[in-house]
Amino acid sequence: MGNITAEMIERGSGLDPRAAGERRRRSSKVQQVRERLTTSDTGHRAYDLALLRAYAAARIELALPAVALILIAAVLSFYWISTNAVLIWTVFAFSSLILCYAGAQRLKLLDDSEIHSIAWRTRITASEALHGCVWALMPLLFAGSGDSASKTFCIALLLMLSAFNTMVSATVPIAIYAAIAPLTLSVIFLIGFKSIADPDTAVLALVIVTQAIFVVIARRVHMILVKRLTFEVDKDELITELEQAKANSDEARRRAEEASFAKSRFLATMSHELRTPLNAILGFSEVLKNELFGTHAVPAYKDYSSDIHSSGQHLLMLINEILDLSRVEAGRYELQEESVSLAGLAEDCRHLLSIRAQKRDIKIKEFIEPNLPRVWVDERAIRQVVLNLLTNAVKFTPQGGHVTIKVGWTNQGGQYLVVKDNGPGIPEEEIAVVMSSFGRGTLAQKNAEEGSGLGLPIVKGLIELHGGQFTLKSRVREGTEAIVVIPPQRVMNVLPMLDPMGDRPEAGRKPSLRRSAA
């Protein structure tokens, strides 16, 4: 036992992963609420930052088209406006554009933690409104020309600018309103409203509708971008959760491996530590029970030694079962395969348990198909399977009952072994319990002697090591049926019969492996 340390047992027994995950979720919610109340007006700081950075990227990328638009407007304005007025307007236009560009450039360089979304949205709105007001001065310069061509040029130019601002500021809707509102008011001033019958009224209505359409488009673009950001955030959160789940899984696997290693070391150590004194207990108790050195002065001592001997045998059997199950679960049970007769094995096991069955007036019936070929299995393992099933059947069958053993062919060409009793049966909801390690049904606890609860799990593990199947069927007050199926590939082909005349194999005498089940 010196190899088992407290660290090996306590390793990995820190904070429960569920509790840690719940604490992280609560912290995340608190952080989100704090950000919503302090630095966000949309309810999600990540969305705000992404929208602001999208505006900055658009303003920087479209800086050259914005410069070209100002230059085109200034050059073409010389047809109707004086040079000094155009130059002054151009200076103001470039100044407001530089202000917008500088703000976008600075926003791009800032870290997320340094950005206050509400404050930056206010700055962007103010700079775009100033830039829009500078462009709104254009109709005032054209107001004195009185030329219809200048009016048309000015309206087309301002509508083009509105479309341009829609593309640039779509991620910040309030900036769209601030940029388009001055342009719309200046166009209304330029066209004027005289009466419904005036043709300019139709142009004015068209301009207003066009500006409204630009606003709707900007809102639509903003909604699409928000949805895309939502999908991206959900994707990132999902990836984070998957990574966390993987980390938890890796941690659980590491702990399971450590626990399995500690269990293996424990079982290996306990096997030696327990079997050594058990051998002495069994040996000396057998000497006392058989009175090899003389009759006991007190007859009760013989009964005590018999009890000690039987208890020691029971403990040794339990240790062996635990070790067998551990080897099966760990995949370290090595099969020593050889040619075995399943029918003969069933007969041997029936004979071993016949005395126990006779003591309880239980009849064991056999139904074995003739001429069954041998199977390629581990004899010790299959013998243990049959003994465990027969022992359970005899143990749980009431006095005067019967146990049935069937051995025969399966439809697929394999062989089966069925052990059926007329005992109390197992409720359907408890079948999974009795198939688990140390699991025992409620009816079994009331109607039978105590057992380890390892017999059926060992049977299932050993049969699966052979590639076979183990099925347990039971109904309350009708008994239990255990079915073991050996796969067809383990059934050995029977050699053809020899020709008595020529000592040669007789053609057509090789039996088929496909037989109907009994």
Contacts in CASP RR format, 6 or more apart in sequence:
PFRMAT RR
TARGET T0000
AUTHOR 0000-0000-0000
METHOD contacts of the structure
MODEL  1
MGNITAEMIERGSGLDPRAAGERRRRSSKVQQVRERLTTSDTGHRAYDLA
LLRAYAAARIELALPAVALILIAAVLSFYWISTNAVLIWTVFAFSSLILC
YAGAQRLKLLDDSEIHSIAWRTRITASEALHGCVWALMPLLFAGSGDSAS
KTFCIALLLMLSAFNTMVSATVPIAIYAAIAPLTLSVIFLIGFKSIADPD
TAVLALVIVTQAIFVVIARRVHMILVKRLTFEVDKDELITELEQAKANSD
EARRRAEEASFAKSRFLATMSHELRTPLNAILGFSEVLKNELFGTHAVPA
YKDYSSDIHSSGQHLLMLINEILDLSRVEAGRYELQEESVSLAGLAEDCR
HLLSIRAQKRDIKIKEFIEPNLPRVWVDERAIRQVVLNLLTNAVKFTPQG
GHVTIKVGWTNQGGQYLVVKDNGPGIPEEEIAVVMSSFGRGTLAQKNAEE
GSGLGLPIVKGLIELHGGQFTLKSRVREGTEAIVVIPPQRVMNVLPMLDP
MGDRPEAGRKPSLRRSAA
1 269 0 8 1.000
1 270 0 8 1.000
1 273 0 8 1.000
2 269 0 8 1.000
3 265 0 8 1.000
3 269 0 8 1.000
4 262 0 8 1.000
4 265 0 8 1.000
4 266 0 8 1.000
4 269 0 8 1.000
8 258 0 8 1.000
8 261 0 8 1.000
8 262 0 8 1.000
8 265 0 8 1.000
9 262 0 8 1.000
11 255 0 8 1.000
11 258 0 8 1.000
12 251 0 8 1.000
12 255 0 8 1.000
12 258 0 8 1.000
17 248 0 8 1.000
17 251 0 8 1.000
17 252 0 8 1.000
21 244 0 8 1.000
32 44 0 8 1.000
32 45 0 8 1.000
35 43 0 8 1.000
35 45 0 8 1.000
36 43 0 8 1.000
36 44 0 8 1.000
36 45 0 8 1.000
39 45 0 8 1.000
39 48 0 8 1.000
39 116 0 8 1.000
39 117 0 8 1.000
39 118 0 8 1.000
40 47 0 8 1.000
40 48 0 8 1.000
40 117 0 8 1.000
40 118 0 8 1.000
41 48 0 8 1.000
41 117 0 8 1.000
41 118 0 8 1.000
41 121 0 8 1.000
42 48 0 8 1.000
44 233 0 8 1.000
45 117 0 8 1.000
46 229 0 8 1.000
46 233 0 8 1.000
47 226 0 8 1.000
47 229 0 8 1.000
47 230 0 8 1.000
47 233 0 8 1.000
48 117 0 8 1.000
48 121 0 8 1.000
49 112 0 8 1.000
49 115 0 8 1.000
49 117 0 8 1.000
50 229 0 8 1.000
51 171 0 8 1.000
51 172 0 8 1.000
51 222 0 8 1.000
51 225 0 8 1.000
51 226 0 8 1.000
51 229 0 8 1.000
52 107 0 8 1.000
52 115 0 8 1.000
52 117 0 8 1.000
52 120 0 8 1.000
52 121 0 8 1.000
52 124 0 8 1.000
52 171 0 8 1.000
52 172 0 8 1.000
53 107 0 8 1.000
53 108 0 8 1.000
54 171 0 8 1.000
54 225 0 8 1.000
55 104 0 8 1.000
55 107 0 8 1.000
55 124 0 8 1.000
55 168 0 8 1.000
55 169 0 8 1.000
55 171 0 8 1.000
55 172 0 8 1.000
55 175 0 8 1.000
56 103 0 8 1.000
56 104 0 8 1.000
56 105 0 8 1.000
56 107 0 8 1.000
56 108 0 8 1.000
57 104 0 8 1.000
57 108 0 8 1.000
58 167 0 8 1.000
58 168 0 8 1.000
58 169 0 8 1.000
58 170 0 8 1.000
58 171 0 8 1.000
59 100 0 8 1.000
59 101 0 8 1.000
59 104 0 8 1.000
59 168 0 8 1.000
60 101 0 8 1.000
60 104 0 8 1.000
60 105 0 8 1.000
60 108 0 8 1.000
62 164 0 8 1.000
62 167 0 8 1.000
62 168 0 8 1.000
63 97 0 8 1.000
63 101 0 8 1.000
65 164 0 8 1.000
66 97 0 8 1.000
66 164 0 8 1.000
66 168 0 8 1.000
67 94 0 8 1.000
67 97 0 8 1.000
69 160 0 8 1.000
69 161 0 8 1.000
69 164 0 8 1.000
70 90 0 8 1.000
70 93 0 8 1.000
70 94 0 8 1.000
70 97 0 8 1.000
71 90 0 8 1.000
73 93 0 8 1.000
73 138 0 8 1.000
73 157 0 8 1.000
74 86 0 8 1.000
74 87 0 8 1.000
74 89 0 8 1.000
74 90 0 8 1.000
74 93 0 8 1.000
76 153 0 8 1.000
77 86 0 8 1.000
77 89 0 8 1.000
77 138 0 8 1.000
77 141 0 8 1.000
77 142 0 8 1.000
78 86 0 8 1.000
79 150 0 8 1.000
80 142 0 8 1.000
80 145 0 8 1.000
80 147 0 8 1.000
80 150 0 8 1.000
80 153 0 8 1.000
81 141 0 8 1.000
81 142 0 8 1.000
81 145 0 8 1.000
85 141 0 8 1.000
86 141 0 8 1.000
89 134 0 8 1.000
89 137 0 8 1.000
89 138 0 8 1.000
89 141 0 8 1.000
92 134 0 8 1.000
92 137 0 8 1.000
93 131 0 8 1.000
93 134 0 8 1.000
93 135 0 8 1.000
95 134 0 8 1.000
96 127 0 8 1.000
96 130 0 8 1.000
96 131 0 8 1.000
96 132 0 8 1.000
96 133 0 8 1.000
96 134 0 8 1.000
97 131 0 8 1.000
99 127 0 8 1.000
99 130 0 8 1.000
99 131 0 8 1.000
100 124 0 8 1.000
100 127 0 8 1.000
100 128 0 8 1.000
100 131 0 8 1.000
103 123 0 8 1.000
103 124 0 8 1.000
103 127 0 8 1.000
107 115 0 8 1.000
107 120 0 8 1.000
121 172 0 8 1.000
121 174 0 8 1.000
121 175 0 8 1.000
124 169 0 8 1.000
124 172 0 8 1.000
124 175 0 8 1.000
125 172 0 8 1.000
125 174 0 8 1.000
125 175 0 8 1.000
125 178 0 8 1.000
126 178 0 8 1.000
128 165 0 8 1.000
128 169 0 8 1.000
128 172 0 8 1.000
128 175 0 8 1.000
128 176 0 8 1.000
128 178 0 8 1.000
128 179 0 8 1.000
129 175 0 8 1.000
129 178 0 8 1.000
129 179 0 8 1.000
129 181 0 8 1.000
129 182 0 8 1.000
131 179 0 8 1.000
132 161 0 8 1.000
132 165 0 8 1.000
132 178 0 8 1.000
132 179 0 8 1.000
132 182 0 8 1.000
132 183 0 8 1.000
133 182 0 8 1.000
135 158 0 8 1.000
135 161 0 8 1.000
135 182 0 8 1.000
135 183 0 8 1.000
135 186 0 8 1.000
136 182 0 8 1.000
136 183 0 8 1.000
136 185 0 8 1.000
136 186 0 8 1.000
137 186 0 8 1.000
138 154 0 8 1.000
138 157 0 8 1.000
138 158 0 8 1.000
138 186 0 8 1.000
139 154 0 8 1.000
139 158 0 8 1.000
139 186 0 8 1.000
139 187 0 8 1.000
139 189 0 8 1.000
139 190 0 8 1.000
140 186 0 8 1.000
140 189 0 8 1.000
142 150 0 8 1.000
142 151 0 8 1.000
142 153 0 8 1.000
142 154 0 8 1.000
142 190 0 8 1.000
143 189 0 8 1.000
143 190 0 8 1.000
151 190 0 8 1.000
151 191 0 8 1.000
154 187 0 8 1.000
154 190 0 8 1.000
155 187 0 8 1.000
155 190 0 8 1.000
155 191 0 8 1.000
155 203 0 8 1.000
155 207 0 8 1.000
158 183 0 8 1.000
158 186 0 8 1.000
158 187 0 8 1.000
159 207 0 8 1.000
159 210 0 8 1.000
159 211 0 8 1.000
161 183 0 8 1.000
162 179 0 8 1.000
162 180 0 8 1.000
162 183 0 8 1.000
162 184 0 8 1.000
162 210 0 8 1.000
162 211 0 8 1.000
162 214 0 8 1.000
163 214 0 8 1.000
165 176 0 8 1.000
165 179 0 8 1.000
165 180 0 8 1.000
166 176 0 8 1.000
166 180 0 8 1.000
166 214 0 8 1.000
166 215 0 8 1.000
166 217 0 8 1.000
166 218 0 8 1.000
166 221 0 8 1.000
169 175 0 8 1.000
169 176 0 8 1.000
169 179 0 8 1.000
169 218 0 8 1.000
170 176 0 8 1.000
170 217 0 8 1.000
170 218 0 8 1.000
170 221 0 8 1.000
170 222 0 8 1.000
170 225 0 8 1.000
171 221 0 8 1.000
171 222 0 8 1.000
171 225 0 8 1.000
173 218 0 8 1.000
173 219 0 8 1.000
173 222 0 8 1.000
176 214 0 8 1.000
176 215 0 8 1.000
176 218 0 8 1.000
177 215 0 8 1.000
180 211 0 8 1.000
180 214 0 8 1.000
180 215 0 8 1.000
183 211 0 8 1.000
184 207 0 8 1.000
184 208 0 8 1.000
184 211 0 8 1.000
187 204 0 8 1.000
187 207 0 8 1.000
188 204 0 8 1.000
188 207 0 8 1.000
188 208 0 8 1.000
191 200 0 8 1.000
191 203 0 8 1.000
191 204 0 8 1.000
191 207 0 8 1.000
192 200 0 8 1.000
192 204 0 8 1.000
193 200 0 8 1.000
193 201 0 8 1.000
193 204 0 8 1.000
194 200 0 8 1.000
194 201 0 8 1.000
195 201 0 8 1.000
260 330 0 8 1.000
263 326 0 8 1.000
264 326 0 8 1.000
264 330 0 8 1.000
267 322 0 8 1.000
267 323 0 8 1.000
267 326 0 8 1.000
270 319 0 8 1.000
271 319 0 8 1.000
271 323 0 8 1.000
274 315 0 8 1.000
274 319 0 8 1.000
275 316 0 8 1.000
275 319 0 8 1.000
278 312 0 8 1.000
278 315 0 8 1.000
278 316 0 8 1.000
278 319 0 8 1.000
281 308 0 8 1.000
281 309 0 8 1.000
281 312 0 8 1.000
282 309 0 8 1.000
282 312 0 8 1.000
282 313 0 8 1.000
282 316 0 8 1.000
283 309 0 8 1.000
285 305 0 8 1.000
285 306 0 8 1.000
285 308 0 8 1.000
285 309 0 8 1.000
285 312 0 8 1.000
286 305 0 8 1.000
286 309 0 8 1.000
287 293 0 8 1.000
288 296 0 8 1.000
288 301 0 8 1.000
288 302 0 8 1.000
288 305 0 8 1.000
288 308 0 8 1.000
289 302 0 8 1.000
289 305 0 8 1.000
289 306 0 8 1.000
289 309 0 8 1.000
291 302 0 8 1.000
296 302 0 8 1.000
317 452 0 8 1.000
318 452 0 8 1.000
318 454 0 8 1.000
321 452 0 8 1.000
321 454 0 8 1.000
321 455 0 8 1.000
321 458 0 8 1.000
322 452 0 8 1.000
322 454 0 8 1.000
324 333 0 8 1.000
324 384 0 8 1.000
324 458 0 8 1.000
325 437 0 8 1.000
325 454 0 8 1.000
325 457 0 8 1.000
325 458 0 8 1.000
327 333 0 8 1.000
328 458 0 8 1.000
328 461 0 8 1.000
328 462 0 8 1.000
328 465 0 8 1.000
329 461 0 8 1.000
331 465 0 8 1.000
333 381 0 8 1.000
333 462 0 8 1.000
333 465 0 8 1.000
335 377 0 8 1.000
335 378 0 8 1.000
335 381 0 8 1.000
335 465 0 8 1.000
335 466 0 8 1.000
336 378 0 8 1.000
336 379 0 8 1.000
336 380 0 8 1.000
337 376 0 8 1.000
337 377 0 8 1.000
337 378 0 8 1.000
338 376 0 8 1.000
338 377 0 8 1.000
338 378 0 8 1.000
338 379 0 8 1.000
339 374 0 8 1.000
339 375 0 8 1.000
339 376 0 8 1.000
339 492 0 8 1.000
340 374 0 8 1.000
340 375 0 8 1.000
340 376 0 8 1.000
340 377 0 8 1.000
340 379 0 8 1.000
340 382 0 8 1.000
341 372 0 8 1.000
341 374 0 8 1.000
341 375 0 8 1.000
342 372 0 8 1.000
342 374 0 8 1.000
342 375 0 8 1.000
342 377 0 8 1.000
342 382 0 8 1.000
342 407 0 8 1.000
342 415 0 8 1.000
342 417 0 8 1.000
342 486 0 8 1.000
343 368 0 8 1.000
343 369 0 8 1.000
343 372 0 8 1.000
343 407 0 8 1.000
343 408 0 8 1.000
345 379 0 8 1.000
345 382 0 8 1.000
345 383 0 8 1.000
345 386 0 8 1.000
346 366 0 8 1.000
346 368 0 8 1.000
346 386 0 8 1.000
346 405 0 8 1.000
346 407 0 8 1.000
346 417 0 8 1.000
347 366 0 8 1.000
347 368 0 8 1.000
348 383 0 8 1.000
349 383 0 8 1.000
349 386 0 8 1.000
349 387 0 8 1.000
349 390 0 8 1.000
350 364 0 8 1.000
350 366 0 8 1.000
350 390 0 8 1.000
350 405 0 8 1.000
352 387 0 8 1.000
353 364 0 8 1.000
353 387 0 8 1.000
353 390 0 8 1.000
353 391 0 8 1.000
353 394 0 8 1.000
354 364 0 8 1.000
356 394 0 8 1.000
357 363 0 8 1.000
357 364 0 8 1.000
357 394 0 8 1.000
357 403 0 8 1.000
360 394 0 8 1.000
360 397 0 8 1.000
360 399 0 8 1.000
360 400 0 8 1.000
361 399 0 8 1.000
361 400 0 8 1.000
361 401 0 8 1.000
362 394 0 8 1.000
362 397 0 8 1.000
362 399 0 8 1.000
362 400 0 8 1.000
362 401 0 8 1.000
362 402 0 8 1.000
362 403 0 8 1.000
363 400 0 8 1.000
363 401 0 8 1.000
363 402 0 8 1.000
363 403 0 8 1.000
364 390 0 8 1.000
364 394 0 8 1.000
364 402 0 8 1.000
364 403 0 8 1.000
364 404 0 8 1.000
364 405 0 8 1.000
365 402 0 8 1.000
365 403 0 8 1.000
365 404 0 8 1.000
365 405 0 8 1.000
366 404 0 8 1.000
366 405 0 8 1.000
366 406 0 8 1.000
367 404 0 8 1.000
367 405 0 8 1.000
367 406 0 8 1.000
367 407 0 8 1.000
367 518 0 8 1.000
368 405 0 8 1.000
368 406 0 8 1.000
368 407 0 8 1.000
368 408 0 8 1.000
369 407 0 8 1.000
369 408 0 8 1.000
369 409 0 8 1.000
369 515 0 8 1.000
369 518 0 8 1.000
371 494 0 8 1.000
371 511 0 8 1.000
372 407 0 8 1.000
372 408 0 8 1.000
372 409 0 8 1.000
372 415 0 8 1.000
373 491 0 8 1.000
373 492 0 8 1.000
373 493 0 8 1.000
373 494 0 8 1.000
373 511 0 8 1.000
373 513 0 8 1.000
374 492 0 8 1.000
375 415 0 8 1.000
375 486 0 8 1.000
375 490 0 8 1.000
375 491 0 8 1.000
375 492 0 8 1.000
376 490 0 8 1.000
376 491 0 8 1.000
376 492 0 8 1.000
377 466 0 8 1.000
377 486 0 8 1.000
377 490 0 8 1.000
378 462 0 8 1.000
378 465 0 8 1.000
378 466 0 8 1.000
381 462 0 8 1.000
381 465 0 8 1.000
381 466 0 8 1.000
382 462 0 8 1.000
382 466 0 8 1.000
384 458 0 8 1.000
384 459 0 8 1.000
384 462 0 8 1.000
385 458 0 8 1.000
385 459 0 8 1.000
385 462 0 8 1.000
385 463 0 8 1.000
385 484 0 8 1.000
386 417 0 8 1.000
386 419 0 8 1.000
388 455 0 8 1.000
388 456 0 8 1.000
388 458 0 8 1.000
388 459 0 8 1.000
389 417 0 8 1.000
389 419 0 8 1.000
389 459 0 8 1.000
389 482 0 8 1.000
389 484 0 8 1.000
390 403 0 8 1.000
390 405 0 8 1.000
390 419 0 8 1.000
392 419 0 8 1.000
392 455 0 8 1.000
392 456 0 8 1.000
392 480 0 8 1.000
392 482 0 8 1.000
393 403 0 8 1.000
393 419 0 8 1.000
393 420 0 8 1.000
393 421 0 8 1.000
393 480 0 8 1.000
393 482 0 8 1.000
394 403 0 8 1.000
394 421 0 8 1.000
395 448 0 8 1.000
395 449 0 8 1.000
396 421 0 8 1.000
396 423 0 8 1.000
396 424 0 8 1.000
396 425 0 8 1.000
396 444 0 8 1.000
396 447 0 8 1.000
396 448 0 8 1.000
396 480 0 8 1.000
397 403 0 8 1.000
397 421 0 8 1.000
397 422 0 8 1.000
397 423 0 8 1.000
398 422 0 8 1.000
398 423 0 8 1.000
398 424 0 8 1.000
398 447 0 8 1.000
401 421 0 8 1.000
401 422 0 8 1.000
401 423 0 8 1.000
402 421 0 8 1.000
402 422 0 8 1.000
403 419 0 8 1.000
403 420 0 8 1.000
403 421 0 8 1.000
404 418 0 8 1.000
404 419 0 8 1.000
404 420 0 8 1.000
404 421 0 8 1.000
405 417 0 8 1.000
405 418 0 8 1.000
405 419 0 8 1.000
406 416 0 8 1.000
406 417 0 8 1.000
406 418 0 8 1.000
406 420 0 8 1.000
406 518 0 8 1.000
407 415 0 8 1.000
407 416 0 8 1.000
407 417 0 8 1.000
407 418 0 8 1.000
408 415 0 8 1.000
408 416 0 8 1.000
408 417 0 8 1.000
408 515 0 8 1.000
408 517 0 8 1.000
408 518 0 8 1.000
409 415 0 8 1.000
409 416 0 8 1.000
409 513 0 8 1.000
409 514 0 8 1.000
409 515 0 8 1.000
409 516 0 8 1.000
409 517 0 8 1.000
409 518 0 8 1.000
410 416 0 8 1.000
410 485 0 8 1.000
410 488 0 8 1.000
410 517 0 8 1.000
411 514 0 8 1.000
411 516 0 8 1.000
411 517 0 8 1.000
412 487 0 8 1.000
412 488 0 8 1.000
412 514 0 8 1.000
413 488 0 8 1.000
413 491 0 8 1.000
413 513 0 8 1.000
413 514 0 8 1.000
413 515 0 8 1.000
414 485 0 8 1.000
414 486 0 8 1.000
414 487 0 8 1.000
414 488 0 8 1.000
414 490 0 8 1.000
414 491 0 8 1.000
414 513 0 8 1.000
415 485 0 8 1.000
415 486 0 8 1.000
415 491 0 8 1.000
416 483 0 8 1.000
416 484 0 8 1.000
416 485 0 8 1.000
416 486 0 8 1.000
416 517 0 8 1.000
417 483 0 8 1.000
417 484 0 8 1.000
417 486 0 8 1.000
418 481 0 8 1.000
418 482 0 8 1.000
418 483 0 8 1.000
418 484 0 8 1.000
419 481 0 8 1.000
419 482 0 8 1.000
420 479 0 8 1.000
420 480 0 8 1.000
420 481 0 8 1.000
420 482 0 8 1.000
421 479 0 8 1.000
421 480 0 8 1.000
422 478 0 8 1.000
422 479 0 8 1.000
423 447 0 8 1.000
423 479 0 8 1.000
423 480 0 8 1.000
424 443 0 8 1.000
424 444 0 8 1.000
424 446 0 8 1.000
424 447 0 8 1.000
424 476 0 8 1.000
424 477 0 8 1.000
424 479 0 8 1.000
425 443 0 8 1.000
425 474 0 8 1.000
425 475 0 8 1.000
425 476 0 8 1.000
425 477 0 8 1.000
425 478 0 8 1.000
425 479 0 8 1.000
425 480 0 8 1.000
426 434 0 8 1.000
426 441 0 8 1.000
426 443 0 8 1.000
426 444 0 8 1.000
426 472 0 8 1.000
426 474 0 8 1.000
426 476 0 8 1.000
426 480 0 8 1.000
427 441 0 8 1.000
427 442 0 8 1.000
427 443 0 8 1.000
427 476 0 8 1.000
428 474 0 8 1.000
428 475 0 8 1.000
430 441 0 8 1.000
430 442 0 8 1.000
431 472 0 8 1.000
431 474 0 8 1.000
433 439 0 8 1.000
433 440 0 8 1.000
433 441 0 8 1.000
434 440 0 8 1.000
434 441 0 8 1.000
434 444 0 8 1.000
434 453 0 8 1.000
434 456 0 8 1.000
434 472 0 8 1.000
435 456 0 8 1.000
435 457 0 8 1.000
435 460 0 8 1.000
435 472 0 8 1.000
436 457 0 8 1.000
437 453 0 8 1.000
437 454 0 8 1.000
437 457 0 8 1.000
438 452 0 8 1.000
438 453 0 8 1.000
438 454 0 8 1.000
439 453 0 8 1.000
440 451 0 8 1.000
440 453 0 8 1.000
443 476 0 8 1.000
456 472 0 8 1.000
456 482 0 8 1.000
459 470 0 8 1.000
459 482 0 8 1.000
459 484 0 8 1.000
460 470 0 8 1.000
461 470 0 8 1.000
463 469 0 8 1.000
463 470 0 8 1.000
463 484 0 8 1.000
463 485 0 8 1.000
464 470 0 8 1.000
466 486 0 8 1.000
466 487 0 8 1.000
466 490 0 8 1.000
467 487 0 8 1.000
467 490 0 8 1.000
468 484 0 8 1.000
468 485 0 8 1.000
468 486 0 8 1.000
468 487 0 8 1.000
469 483 0 8 1.000
469 484 0 8 1.000
469 485 0 8 1.000
470 482 0 8 1.000
470 483 0 8 1.000
470 484 0 8 1.000
470 485 0 8 1.000
471 482 0 8 1.000
471 483 0 8 1.000
471 485 0 8 1.000
472 480 0 8 1.000
472 481 0 8 1.000
472 482 0 8 1.000
472 483 0 8 1.000
473 480 0 8 1.000
473 481 0 8 1.000
473 482 0 8 1.000
473 483 0 8 1.000
474 480 0 8 1.000
474 481 0 8 1.000
488 513 0 8 1.000
491 513 0 8 1.000
493 510 0 8 1.000
493 513 0 8 1.000
494 510 0 8 1.000
494 511 0 8 1.000
495 505 0 8 1.000
496 505 0 8 1.000
496 506 0 8 1.000
496 507 0 8 1.000
496 508 0 8 1.000
496 509 0 8 1.000
496 510 0 8 1.000
497 505 0 8 1.000
497 506 0 8 1.000
497 509 0 8 1.000
498 504 0 8 1.000
498 505 0 8 1.000
498 506 0 8 1.000
499 505 0 8 1.000
499 506 0 8 1.000
END
